[in-house]
Amino acid sequence: MHTSLSVHVNHLNHAVREITGKPTSSHITERVVHEARALLQNTDWSVADIAYSLGFEYPTYFNNFFKKNTGVTPLSLRR
């Protein structure tokens, strides 16, 4: 299912920043990190499977993204 807001992306980004004080990309990053933490802590999925389920093309990209945004690697969080 594909839904359209019929709003230009620049307008949406401006409105989100105006209301929340944070850019849209920050909200997306926070949500992906939240989902990744939940999957790492509550499933026995491999890190690669979690990466793919969150839309990362390569597990390495996910590892780098996760460490950059949390300060720890996915595996160290899981331990």
N, CA, C and O atoms as a Maestro MAE file, in Angstrom:
{
 s_m_m2io_version
 :::
 2.0.0
}

f_m_ct {
 s_m_title
 :::
 protein
 m_atom[316] {
  # First column is atom index #
  i_m_mmod_type
  r_m_x_coord
  r_m_y_coord
  r_m_z_coord
  i_m_residue_number
  s_m_chain_name
  s_m_pdb_residue_name
  s_m_pdb_atom_name
  i_m_atomic_number
  :::
  1 25 0.841 -1.180 0.000 1 A "MET " " N  " 7
  2 3 0.000 0.000 0.000 1 A "MET " " CA " 6
  3 2 0.882 1.237 0.000 1 A "MET " " C  " 6
  4 15 1.766 1.369 0.847 1 A "MET " " O  " 8
  5 25 0.656 2.122 -0.917 2 A "HIS " " N  " 7
  6 3 1.430 3.358 -1.019 2 A "HIS " " CA " 6
  7 2 0.474 4.517 -0.795 2 A "HIS " " C  " 6
  8 15 -0.556 4.634 -1.460 2 A "HIS " " O  " 8
  9 25 0.829 5.361 0.144 3 A "THR " " N  " 7
  10 3 -0.006 6.515 0.453 3 A "THR " " CA " 6
  11 2 0.786 7.779 0.182 3 A "THR " " C  " 6
  12 15 1.985 7.836 0.453 3 A "THR " " O  " 8
  13 25 0.128 8.779 -0.345 4 A "SER " " N  " 7
  14 3 0.769 10.045 -0.632 4 A "SER " " CA " 6
  15 2 0.160 11.131 0.225 4 A "SER " " C  " 6
  16 15 -1.057 11.178 0.410 4 A "SER " " O  " 8
  17 25 1.003 12.007 0.750 5 A "LEU " " N  " 7
  18 3 0.508 13.122 1.563 5 A "LEU " " CA " 6
  19 2 0.119 14.320 0.716 5 A "LEU " " C  " 6
  20 15 -0.517 15.249 1.212 5 A "LEU " " O  " 8
  21 25 0.489 14.309 -0.543 6 A "SER " " N  " 7
  22 3 0.250 15.441 -1.437 6 A "SER " " CA " 6
  23 2 0.866 16.723 -0.891 6 A "SER " " C  " 6
  24 15 0.289 17.804 -1.006 6 A "SER " " O  " 8
  25 25 2.041 16.583 -0.298 7 A "VAL " " N  " 7
  26 3 2.786 17.714 0.251 7 A "VAL " " CA " 6
  27 2 4.212 17.607 -0.267 7 A "VAL " " C  " 6
  28 15 4.792 16.521 -0.271 7 A "VAL " " O  " 8
  29 25 4.778 18.718 -0.699 8 A "HIS " " N  " 7
  30 3 6.154 18.702 -1.177 8 A "HIS " " CA " 6
  31 2 7.081 18.363 -0.016 8 A "HIS " " C  " 6
  32 15 6.863 18.810 1.110 8 A "HIS " " O  " 8
  33 25 8.109 17.577 -0.292 9 A "VAL " " N  " 7
  34 3 9.024 17.114 0.750 9 A "VAL " " CA " 6
  35 2 9.661 18.286 1.507 9 A "VAL " " C  " 6
  36 15 9.862 18.192 2.718 9 A "VAL " " O  " 8
  37 25 9.978 19.371 0.828 10 A "ASN " " N  " 7
  38 3 10.576 20.527 1.510 10 A "ASN " " CA " 6
  39 2 9.597 21.144 2.503 10 A "ASN " " C  " 6
  40 15 9.988 21.549 3.598 10 A "ASN " " O  " 8
  41 25 8.332 21.214 2.119 11 A "HIS " " N  " 7
  42 3 7.313 21.755 3.021 11 A "HIS " " CA " 6
  43 2 7.149 20.853 4.241 11 A "HIS " " C  " 6
  44 15 7.067 21.336 5.370 11 A "HIS " " O  " 8
  45 25 7.103 19.564 4.012 12 A "LEU " " N  " 7
  46 3 6.972 18.611 5.115 12 A "LEU " " CA " 6
  47 2 8.156 18.725 6.069 12 A "LEU " " C  " 6
  48 15 7.975 18.801 7.284 12 A "LEU " " O  " 8
  49 25 9.373 18.736 5.515 13 A "ASN " " N  " 7
  50 3 10.560 18.849 6.357 13 A "ASN " " CA " 6
  51 2 10.555 20.134 7.172 13 A "ASN " " C  " 6
  52 15 10.901 20.124 8.354 13 A "ASN " " O  " 8
  53 25 10.168 21.229 6.551 14 A "HIS " " N  " 7
  54 3 10.101 22.516 7.254 14 A "HIS " " CA " 6
  55 2 9.069 22.454 8.386 14 A "HIS " " C  " 6
  56 15 9.338 22.910 9.497 14 A "HIS " " O  " 8
  57 25 7.907 21.899 8.106 15 A "ALA " " N  " 7
  58 3 6.847 21.812 9.110 15 A "ALA " " CA " 6
  59 2 7.261 20.922 10.284 15 A "ALA " " C  " 6
  60 15 7.006 21.257 11.441 15 A "ALA " " O  " 8
  61 25 7.894 19.802 9.986 16 A "VAL " " N  " 7
  62 3 8.345 18.895 11.055 16 A "VAL " " CA " 6
  63 2 9.372 19.597 11.935 16 A "VAL " " C  " 6
  64 15 9.293 19.529 13.162 16 A "VAL " " O  " 8
  65 25 10.329 20.268 11.314 17 A "ARG " " N  " 7
  66 3 11.364 20.977 12.084 17 A "ARG " " CA " 6
  67 2 10.742 22.113 12.907 17 A "ARG " " C  " 6
  68 15 11.121 22.331 14.057 17 A "ARG " " O  " 8
  69 25 9.806 22.817 12.322 18 A "GLU " " N  " 7
  70 3 9.152 23.930 13.009 18 A "GLU " " CA " 6
  71 2 8.424 23.461 14.274 18 A "GLU " " C  " 6
  72 15 8.486 24.114 15.315 18 A "GLU " " O  " 8
  73 25 7.739 22.328 14.168 19 A "ILE " " N  " 7
  74 3 6.936 21.823 15.286 19 A "ILE " " CA " 6
  75 2 7.778 21.099 16.326 19 A "ILE " " C  " 6
  76 15 7.552 21.255 17.526 19 A "ILE " " O  " 8
  77 25 8.746 20.308 15.874 20 A "THR " " N  " 7
  78 3 9.491 19.459 16.813 20 A "THR " " CA " 6
  79 2 10.864 19.995 17.174 20 A "THR " " C  " 6
  80 15 11.448 19.589 18.178 20 A "THR " " O  " 8
  81 25 11.383 20.905 16.358 21 A "GLY " " N  " 7
  82 3 12.733 21.405 16.582 21 A "GLY " " CA " 6
  83 2 13.815 20.487 16.043 21 A "GLY " " C  " 6
  84 15 15.004 20.766 16.198 21 A "GLY " " O  " 8
  85 25 13.412 19.395 15.413 22 A "LYS " " N  " 7
  86 3 14.366 18.434 14.865 22 A "LYS " " CA " 6
  87 2 14.029 18.153 13.412 22 A "LYS " " C  " 6
  88 15 12.858 18.161 13.034 22 A "LYS " " O  " 8
  89 25 15.053 17.901 12.585 23 A "PRO " " N  " 7
  90 3 14.778 17.564 11.183 23 A "PRO " " CA " 6
  91 2 14.136 16.185 11.056 23 A "PRO " " C  " 6
  92 15 14.260 15.343 11.946 23 A "PRO " " O  " 8
  93 25 13.458 15.973 9.950 24 A "THR " " N  " 7
  94 3 12.802 14.699 9.675 24 A "THR " " CA " 6
  95 2 13.785 13.542 9.768 24 A "THR " " C  " 6
  96 15 13.445 12.477 10.283 24 A "THR " " O  " 8
  97 25 14.991 13.742 9.278 25 A "SER " " N  " 7
  98 3 15.994 12.676 9.303 25 A "SER " " CA " 6
  99 2 16.295 12.226 10.729 25 A "SER " " C  " 6
  100 15 16.561 11.045 10.952 25 A "SER " " O  " 8
  101 25 16.261 13.137 11.698 26 A "SER " " N  " 7
  102 3 16.491 12.755 13.101 26 A "SER " " CA " 6
  103 2 15.381 11.855 13.616 26 A "SER " " C  " 6
  104 15 15.636 10.891 14.338 26 A "SER " " O  " 8
  105 25 14.157 12.171 13.243 27 A "HIS " " N  " 7
  106 3 13.027 11.327 13.653 27 A "HIS " " CA " 6
  107 2 13.139 9.927 13.056 27 A "HIS " " C  " 6
  108 15 12.876 8.931 13.730 27 A "HIS " " O  " 8
  109 25 13.530 9.866 11.795 28 A "ILE " " N  " 7
  110 3 13.675 8.573 11.127 28 A "ILE " " CA " 6
  111 2 14.803 7.777 11.777 28 A "ILE " " C  " 6
  112 15 14.645 6.586 12.049 28 A "ILE " " O  " 8
  113 25 15.934 8.422 12.025 29 A "THR " " N  " 7
  114 3 17.064 7.756 12.673 29 A "THR " " CA " 6
  115 2 16.670 7.219 14.038 29 A "THR " " C  " 6
  116 15 16.985 6.074 14.365 29 A "THR " " O  " 8
  117 25 15.984 8.028 14.843 30 A "GLU " " N  " 7
  118 3 15.547 7.593 16.171 30 A "GLU " " CA " 6
  119 2 14.643 6.370 16.082 30 A "GLU " " C  " 6
  120 15 14.758 5.445 16.887 30 A "GLU " " O  " 8
  121 25 13.759 6.369 15.119 31 A "ARG " " N  " 7
  122 3 12.834 5.244 14.973 31 A "ARG " " CA " 6
  123 2 13.562 3.968 14.554 31 A "ARG " " C  " 6
  124 15 13.273 2.890 15.074 31 A "ARG " " O  " 8
  125 25 14.506 4.083 13.615 32 A "VAL " " N  " 7
  126 3 15.259 2.916 13.166 32 A "VAL " " CA " 6
  127 2 16.097 2.362 14.324 32 A "VAL " " C  " 6
  128 15 16.156 1.147 14.514 32 A "VAL " " O  " 8
  129 25 16.740 3.234 15.093 33 A "VAL " " N  " 7
  130 3 17.533 2.787 16.236 33 A "VAL " " CA " 6
  131 2 16.635 2.100 17.265 33 A "VAL " " C  " 6
  132 15 17.006 1.068 17.824 33 A "VAL " " O  " 8
  133 25 15.462 2.670 17.512 34 A "HIS " " N  " 7
  134 3 14.509 2.071 18.464 34 A "HIS " " CA " 6
  135 2 14.114 0.662 18.017 34 A "HIS " " C  " 6
  136 15 14.118 -0.273 18.818 34 A "HIS " " O  " 8
  137 25 13.775 0.516 16.739 35 A "GLU " " N  " 7
  138 3 13.395 -0.790 16.205 35 A "GLU " " CA " 6
  139 2 14.566 -1.763 16.271 35 A "GLU " " C  " 6
  140 15 14.386 -2.929 16.620 35 A "GLU " " O  " 8
  141 25 15.757 -1.291 15.939 36 A "ALA " " N  " 7
  142 3 16.938 -2.155 15.970 36 A "ALA " " CA " 6
  143 2 17.201 -2.652 17.386 36 A "ALA " " C  " 6
  144 15 17.468 -3.837 17.587 36 A "ALA " " O  " 8
  145 25 17.129 -1.760 18.367 37 A "ARG " " N  " 7
  146 3 17.320 -2.166 19.770 37 A "ARG " " CA " 6
  147 2 16.304 -3.240 20.169 37 A "ARG " " C  " 6
  148 15 16.659 -4.239 20.794 37 A "ARG " " O  " 8
  149 25 15.057 -3.026 19.806 38 A "ALA " " N  " 7
  150 3 14.007 -3.984 20.160 38 A "ALA " " CA " 6
  151 2 14.283 -5.347 19.522 38 A "ALA " " C  " 6
  152 15 14.139 -6.378 20.178 38 A "ALA " " O  " 8
  153 25 14.674 -5.354 18.265 39 A "LEU " " N  " 7
  154 3 14.954 -6.619 17.580 39 A "LEU " " CA " 6
  155 2 16.191 -7.302 18.159 39 A "LEU " " C  " 6
  156 15 16.216 -8.525 18.296 39 A "LEU " " O  " 8
  157 25 17.210 -6.526 18.496 40 A "LEU " " N  " 7
  158 3 18.426 -7.104 19.065 40 A "LEU " " CA " 6
  159 2 18.161 -7.710 20.446 40 A "LEU " " C  " 6
  160 15 18.733 -8.743 20.793 40 A "LEU " " O  " 8
  161 25 17.306 -7.075 21.221 41 A "GLN " " N  " 7
  162 3 17.060 -7.518 22.587 41 A "GLN " " CA " 6
  163 2 15.962 -8.570 22.703 41 A "GLN " " C  " 6
  164 15 15.930 -9.319 23.680 41 A "GLN " " O  " 8
  165 25 15.070 -8.637 21.731 42 A "ASN " " N  " 7
  166 3 13.891 -9.496 21.870 42 A "ASN " " CA " 6
  167 2 13.762 -10.606 20.841 42 A "ASN " " C  " 6
  168 15 12.781 -11.348 20.841 42 A "ASN " " O  " 8
  169 25 14.759 -10.719 19.958 43 A "THR " " N  " 7
  170 3 14.731 -11.809 18.978 43 A "THR " " CA " 6
  171 2 16.088 -12.496 18.966 43 A "THR " " C  " 6
  172 15 17.059 -12.000 19.538 43 A "THR " " O  " 8
  173 25 16.135 -13.623 18.317 44 A "ASP " " N  " 7
  174 3 17.425 -14.283 18.114 44 A "ASP " " CA " 6
  175 2 17.860 -14.150 16.652 44 A "ASP " " C  " 6
  176 15 18.697 -14.917 16.177 44 A "ASP " " O  " 8
  177 25 17.289 -13.174 15.945 45 A "TRP " " N  " 7
  178 3 17.661 -12.922 14.554 45 A "TRP " " CA " 6
  179 2 19.131 -12.538 14.483 45 A "TRP " " C  " 6
  180 15 19.671 -11.925 15.403 45 A "TRP " " O  " 8
  181 25 19.760 -12.902 13.394 46 A "SER " " N  " 7
  182 3 21.141 -12.475 13.183 46 A "SER " " CA " 6
  183 2 21.155 -10.964 12.933 46 A "SER " " C  " 6
  184 15 20.150 -10.369 12.547 46 A "SER " " O  " 8
  185 25 22.315 -10.372 13.164 47 A "VAL " " N  " 7
  186 3 22.447 -8.942 12.901 47 A "VAL " " CA " 6
  187 2 22.171 -8.661 11.426 47 A "VAL " " C  " 6
  188 15 21.570 -7.640 11.090 47 A "VAL " " O  " 8
  189 25 22.601 -9.547 10.557 48 A "ALA " " N  " 7
  190 3 22.342 -9.370 9.119 48 A "ALA " " CA " 6
  191 2 20.847 -9.374 8.833 48 A "ALA " " C  " 6
  192 15 20.365 -8.538 8.069 48 A "ALA " " O  " 8
  193 25 20.099 -10.308 9.437 49 A "ASP " " N  " 7
  194 3 18.651 -10.356 9.218 49 A "ASP " " CA " 6
  195 2 17.976 -9.090 9.733 49 A "ASP " " C  " 6
  196 15 17.046 -8.584 9.105 49 A "ASP " " O  " 8
  197 25 18.434 -8.580 10.863 50 A "ILE " " N  " 7
  198 3 17.884 -7.330 11.402 50 A "ILE " " CA " 6
  199 2 18.190 -6.186 10.444 50 A "ILE " " C  " 6
  200 15 17.326 -5.358 10.157 50 A "ILE " " O  " 8
  201 25 19.417 -6.146 9.955 51 A "ALA " " N  " 7
  202 3 19.803 -5.092 9.005 51 A "ALA " " CA " 6
  203 2 18.896 -5.102 7.780 51 A "ALA " " C  " 6
  204 15 18.378 -4.061 7.377 51 A "ALA " " O  " 8
  205 25 18.707 -6.277 7.193 52 A "TYR " " N  " 7
  206 3 17.861 -6.376 5.999 52 A "TYR " " CA " 6
  207 2 16.411 -6.004 6.317 52 A "TYR " " C  " 6
  208 15 15.747 -5.347 5.515 52 A "TYR " " O  " 8
  209 25 15.922 -6.424 7.486 53 A "SER " " N  " 7
  210 3 14.526 -6.127 7.838 53 A "SER " " CA " 6
  211 2 14.290 -4.636 8.025 53 A "SER " " C  " 6
  212 15 13.167 -4.158 7.864 53 A "SER " " O  " 8
  213 25 15.345 -3.900 8.363 54 A "LEU " " N  " 7
  214 3 15.226 -2.455 8.551 54 A "LEU " " CA " 6
  215 2 15.542 -1.672 7.283 54 A "LEU " " C  " 6
  216 15 15.564 -0.442 7.292 54 A "LEU " " O  " 8
  217 25 15.786 -2.397 6.187 55 A "GLY " " N  " 7
  218 3 15.971 -1.734 4.904 55 A "GLY " " CA " 6
  219 2 17.405 -1.433 4.522 55 A "GLY " " C  " 6
  220 15 17.645 -0.738 3.535 55 A "GLY " " O  " 8
  221 25 18.368 -1.941 5.285 56 A "PHE " " N  " 7
  222 3 19.764 -1.726 4.925 56 A "PHE " " CA " 6
  223 2 20.160 -2.721 3.853 56 A "PHE " " C  " 6
  224 15 19.816 -3.901 3.927 56 A "PHE " " O  " 8
  225 25 20.884 -2.240 2.860 57 A "GLU " " N  " 7
  226 3 21.300 -3.106 1.752 57 A "GLU " " CA " 6
  227 2 22.399 -4.063 2.185 57 A "GLU " " C  " 6
  228 15 22.470 -5.199 1.717 57 A "GLU " " O  " 8
  229 25 23.260 -3.587 3.090 58 A "TYR " " N  " 7
  230 3 24.378 -4.403 3.568 58 A "TYR " " CA " 6
  231 2 24.452 -4.333 5.093 58 A "TYR " " C  " 6
  232 15 24.290 -3.258 5.671 58 A "TYR " " O  " 8
  233 25 24.695 -5.467 5.746 59 A "PRO " " N  " 7
  234 3 24.823 -5.468 7.205 59 A "PRO " " CA " 6
  235 2 25.910 -4.512 7.721 59 A "PRO " " C  " 6
  236 15 25.777 -3.952 8.809 59 A "PRO " " O  " 8
  237 25 26.969 -4.330 6.951 60 A "THR " " N  " 7
  238 3 28.036 -3.410 7.357 60 A "THR " " CA " 6
  239 2 27.502 -1.990 7.503 60 A "THR " " C  " 6
  240 15 27.881 -1.274 8.429 60 A "THR " " O  " 8
  241 25 26.617 -1.580 6.584 61 A "TYR " " N  " 7
  242 3 26.017 -0.242 6.679 61 A "TYR " " CA " 6
  243 2 25.215 -0.119 7.972 61 A "TYR " " C  " 6
  244 15 25.260 0.909 8.647 61 A "TYR " " O  " 8
  245 25 24.484 -1.174 8.305 62 A "PHE " " N  " 7
  246 3 23.707 -1.172 9.534 62 A "PHE " " CA " 6
  247 2 24.626 -1.081 10.753 62 A "PHE " " C  " 6
  248 15 24.373 -0.293 11.664 62 A "PHE " " O  " 8
  249 25 25.687 -1.883 10.772 63 A "ASN " " N  " 7
  250 3 26.634 -1.835 11.893 63 A "ASN " " CA " 6
  251 2 27.188 -0.428 12.083 63 A "ASN " " C  " 6
  252 15 27.237 0.077 13.205 63 A "ASN " " O  " 8
  253 25 27.604 0.204 10.989 64 A "ASN " " N  " 7
  254 3 28.162 1.559 11.063 64 A "ASN " " CA " 6
  255 2 27.113 2.560 11.536 64 A "ASN " " C  " 6
  256 15 27.398 3.402 12.387 64 A "ASN " " O  " 8
  257 25 25.910 2.475 10.994 65 A "PHE " " N  " 7
  258 3 24.805 3.359 11.382 65 A "PHE " " CA " 6
  259 2 24.502 3.204 12.867 65 A "PHE " " C  " 6
  260 15 24.368 4.193 13.588 65 A "PHE " " O  " 8
  261 25 24.395 1.961 13.316 66 A "PHE " " N  " 7
  262 3 24.024 1.694 14.707 66 A "PHE " " CA " 6
  263 2 25.094 2.216 15.663 66 A "PHE " " C  " 6
  264 15 24.776 2.868 16.657 66 A "PHE " " O  " 8
  265 25 26.353 1.932 15.364 67 A "LYS " " N  " 7
  266 3 27.429 2.382 16.243 67 A "LYS " " CA " 6
  267 2 27.525 3.905 16.261 67 A "LYS " " C  " 6
  268 15 27.753 4.497 17.316 67 A "LYS " " O  " 8
  269 25 27.357 4.537 15.119 68 A "LYS " " N  " 7
  270 3 27.413 6.001 15.042 68 A "LYS " " CA " 6
  271 2 26.319 6.634 15.908 68 A "LYS " " C  " 6
  272 15 26.539 7.674 16.528 68 A "LYS " " O  " 8
  273 25 25.152 6.008 15.946 69 A "ASN " " N  " 7
  274 3 24.010 6.606 16.640 69 A "ASN " " CA " 6
  275 2 23.816 6.137 18.074 69 A "ASN " " C  " 6
  276 15 23.037 6.735 18.816 69 A "ASN " " O  " 8
  277 25 24.511 5.074 18.478 70 A "THR " " N  " 7
  278 3 24.355 4.575 19.847 70 A "THR " " CA " 6
  279 2 25.670 4.519 20.612 70 A "THR " " C  " 6
  280 15 25.672 4.481 21.843 70 A "THR " " O  " 8
  281 25 26.781 4.513 19.893 71 A "GLY " " N  " 7
  282 3 28.084 4.399 20.538 71 A "GLY " " CA " 6
  283 2 28.512 2.967 20.799 71 A "GLY " " C  " 6
  284 15 29.614 2.733 21.295 71 A "GLY " " O  " 8
  285 25 27.656 2.000 20.471 72 A "VAL " " N  " 7
  286 3 27.987 0.587 20.653 72 A "VAL " " CA " 6
  287 2 27.621 -0.177 19.392 72 A "VAL " " C  " 6
  288 15 26.801 0.272 18.591 72 A "VAL " " O  " 8
  289 25 28.244 -1.342 19.229 73 A "THR " " N  " 7
  290 3 27.913 -2.171 18.080 73 A "THR " " CA " 6
  291 2 26.630 -2.961 18.383 73 A "THR " " C  " 6
  292 15 26.270 -3.139 19.547 73 A "THR " " O  " 8
  293 25 25.951 -3.428 17.344 74 A "PRO " " N  " 7
  294 3 24.750 -4.230 17.579 74 A "PRO " " CA " 6
  295 2 25.034 -5.458 18.448 74 A "PRO " " C  " 6
  296 15 24.254 -5.774 19.347 74 A "PRO " " O  " 8
  297 25 26.137 -6.144 18.187 75 A "LEU " " N  " 7
  298 3 26.449 -7.348 18.970 75 A "LEU " " CA " 6
  299 2 26.746 -7.027 20.428 75 A "LEU " " C  " 6
  300 15 26.355 -7.782 21.318 75 A "LEU " " O  " 8
  301 25 27.434 -5.914 20.685 76 A "SER " " N  " 7
  302 3 27.728 -5.576 22.080 76 A "SER " " CA " 6
  303 2 26.465 -5.189 22.827 76 A "SER " " C  " 6
  304 15 26.374 -5.425 24.032 76 A "SER " " O  " 8
  305 25 25.491 -4.603 22.151 77 A "LEU " " N  " 7
  306 3 24.210 -4.302 22.806 77 A "LEU " " CA " 6
  307 2 23.486 -5.587 23.167 77 A "LEU " " C  " 6
  308 15 22.872 -5.692 24.229 77 A "LEU " " O  " 8
  309 25 23.562 -6.538 22.295 78 A "ARG " " N  " 7
  310 3 22.855 -7.804 22.497 78 A "ARG " " CA " 6
  311 2 23.413 -8.585 23.690 78 A "ARG " " C  " 6
  312 15 22.667 -9.298 24.362 78 A "ARG " " O  " 8
  313 25 24.709 -8.457 23.958 79 A "ARG " " N  " 7
  314 3 25.354 -9.226 25.036 79 A "ARG " " CA " 6
  315 2 24.964 -8.767 26.399 79 A "ARG " " C  " 6
  316 15 25.430 -9.323 27.394 79 A "ARG " " O  " 8
  :::
 }
 m_bond[315] {
  # First column is bond index #
  i_m_from
  i_m_to
  i_m_order
  :::
  1 1 2 1
  2 2 3 1
  3 3 4 2
  4 3 5 1
  5 5 6 1
  6 6 7 1
  7 7 8 2
  8 7 9 1
  9 9 10 1
  10 10 11 1
  11 11 12 2
  12 11 13 1
  13 13 14 1
  14 14 15 1
  15 15 16 2
  16 15 17 1
  17 17 18 1
  18 18 19 1
  19 19 20 2
  20 19 21 1
  21 21 22 1
  22 22 23 1
  23 23 24 2
  24 23 25 1
  25 25 26 1
  26 26 27 1
  27 27 28 2
  28 27 29 1
  29 29 30 1
  30 30 31 1
  31 31 32 2
  32 31 33 1
  33 33 34 1
  34 34 35 1
  35 35 36 2
  36 35 37 1
  37 37 38 1
  38 38 39 1
  39 39 40 2
  40 39 41 1
  41 41 42 1
  42 42 43 1
  43 43 44 2
  44 43 45 1
  45 45 46 1
  46 46 47 1
  47 47 48 2
  48 47 49 1
  49 49 50 1
  50 50 51 1
  51 51 52 2
  52 51 53 1
  53 53 54 1
  54 54 55 1
  55 55 56 2
  56 55 57 1
  57 57 58 1
  58 58 59 1
  59 59 60 2
  60 59 61 1
  61 61 62 1
  62 62 63 1
  63 63 64 2
  64 63 65 1
  65 65 66 1
  66 66 67 1
  67 67 68 2
  68 67 69 1
  69 69 70 1
  70 70 71 1
  71 71 72 2
  72 71 73 1
  73 73 74 1
  74 74 75 1
  75 75 76 2
  76 75 77 1
  77 77 78 1
  78 78 79 1
  79 79 80 2
  80 79 81 1
  81 81 82 1
  82 82 83 1
  83 83 84 2
  84 83 85 1
  85 85 86 1
  86 86 87 1
  87 87 88 2
  88 87 89 1
  89 89 90 1
  90 90 91 1
  91 91 92 2
  92 91 93 1
  93 93 94 1
  94 94 95 1
  95 95 96 2
  96 95 97 1
  97 97 98 1
  98 98 99 1
  99 99 100 2
  100 99 101 1
  101 101 102 1
  102 102 103 1
  103 103 104 2
  104 103 105 1
  105 105 106 1
  106 106 107 1
  107 107 108 2
  108 107 109 1
  109 109 110 1
  110 110 111 1
  111 111 112 2
  112 111 113 1
  113 113 114 1
  114 114 115 1
  115 115 116 2
  116 115 117 1
  117 117 118 1
  118 118 119 1
  119 119 120 2
  120 119 121 1
  121 121 122 1
  122 122 123 1
  123 123 124 2
  124 123 125 1
  125 125 126 1
  126 126 127 1
  127 127 128 2
  128 127 129 1
  129 129 130 1
  130 130 131 1
  131 131 132 2
  132 131 133 1
  133 133 134 1
  134 134 135 1
  135 135 136 2
  136 135 137 1
  137 137 138 1
  138 138 139 1
  139 139 140 2
  140 139 141 1
  141 141 142 1
  142 142 143 1
  143 143 144 2
  144 143 145 1
  145 145 146 1
  146 146 147 1
  147 147 148 2
  148 147 149 1
  149 149 150 1
  150 150 151 1
  151 151 152 2
  152 151 153 1
  153 153 154 1
  154 154 155 1
  155 155 156 2
  156 155 157 1
  157 157 158 1
  158 158 159 1
  159 159 160 2
  160 159 161 1
  161 161 162 1
  162 162 163 1
  163 163 164 2
  164 163 165 1
  165 165 166 1
  166 166 167 1
  167 167 168 2
  168 167 169 1
  169 169 170 1
  170 170 171 1
  171 171 172 2
  172 171 173 1
  173 173 174 1
  174 174 175 1
  175 175 176 2
  176 175 177 1
  177 177 178 1
  178 178 179 1
  179 179 180 2
  180 179 181 1
  181 181 182 1
  182 182 183 1
  183 183 184 2
  184 183 185 1
  185 185 186 1
  186 186 187 1
  187 187 188 2
  188 187 189 1
  189 189 190 1
  190 190 191 1
  191 191 192 2
  192 191 193 1
  193 193 194 1
  194 194 195 1
  195 195 196 2
  196 195 197 1
  197 197 198 1
  198 198 199 1
  199 199 200 2
  200 199 201 1
  201 201 202 1
  202 202 203 1
  203 203 204 2
  204 203 205 1
  205 205 206 1
  206 206 207 1
  207 207 208 2
  208 207 209 1
  209 209 210 1
  210 210 211 1
  211 211 212 2
  212 211 213 1
  213 213 214 1
  214 214 215 1
  215 215 216 2
  216 215 217 1
  217 217 218 1
  218 218 219 1
  219 219 220 2
  220 219 221 1
  221 221 222 1
  222 222 223 1
  223 223 224 2
  224 223 225 1
  225 225 226 1
  226 226 227 1
  227 227 228 2
  228 227 229 1
  229 229 230 1
  230 230 231 1
  231 231 232 2
  232 231 233 1
  233 233 234 1
  234 234 235 1
  235 235 236 2
  236 235 237 1
  237 237 238 1
  238 238 239 1
  239 239 240 2
  240 239 241 1
  241 241 242 1
  242 242 243 1
  243 243 244 2
  244 243 245 1
  245 245 246 1
  246 246 247 1
  247 247 248 2
  248 247 249 1
  249 249 250 1
  250 250 251 1
  251 251 252 2
  252 251 253 1
  253 253 254 1
  254 254 255 1
  255 255 256 2
  256 255 257 1
  257 257 258 1
  258 258 259 1
  259 259 260 2
  260 259 261 1
  261 261 262 1
  262 262 263 1
  263 263 264 2
  264 263 265 1
  265 265 266 1
  266 266 267 1
  267 267 268 2
  268 267 269 1
  269 269 270 1
  270 270 271 1
  271 271 272 2
  272 271 273 1
  273 273 274 1
  274 274 275 1
  275 275 276 2
  276 275 277 1
  277 277 278 1
  278 278 279 1
  279 279 280 2
  280 279 281 1
  281 281 282 1
  282 282 283 1
  283 283 284 2
  284 283 285 1
  285 285 286 1
  286 286 287 1
  287 287 288 2
  288 287 289 1
  289 289 290 1
  290 290 291 1
  291 291 292 2
  292 291 293 1
  293 293 294 1
  294 294 295 1
  295 295 296 2
  296 295 297 1
  297 297 298 1
  298 298 299 1
  299 299 300 2
  300 299 301 1
  301 301 302 1
  302 302 303 1
  303 303 304 2
  304 303 305 1
  305 305 306 1
  306 306 307 1
  307 307 308 2
  308 307 309 1
  309 309 310 1
  310 310 311 1
  311 311 312 2
  312 311 313 1
  313 313 314 1
  314 314 315 1
  315 315 316 2
  :::
 }
}
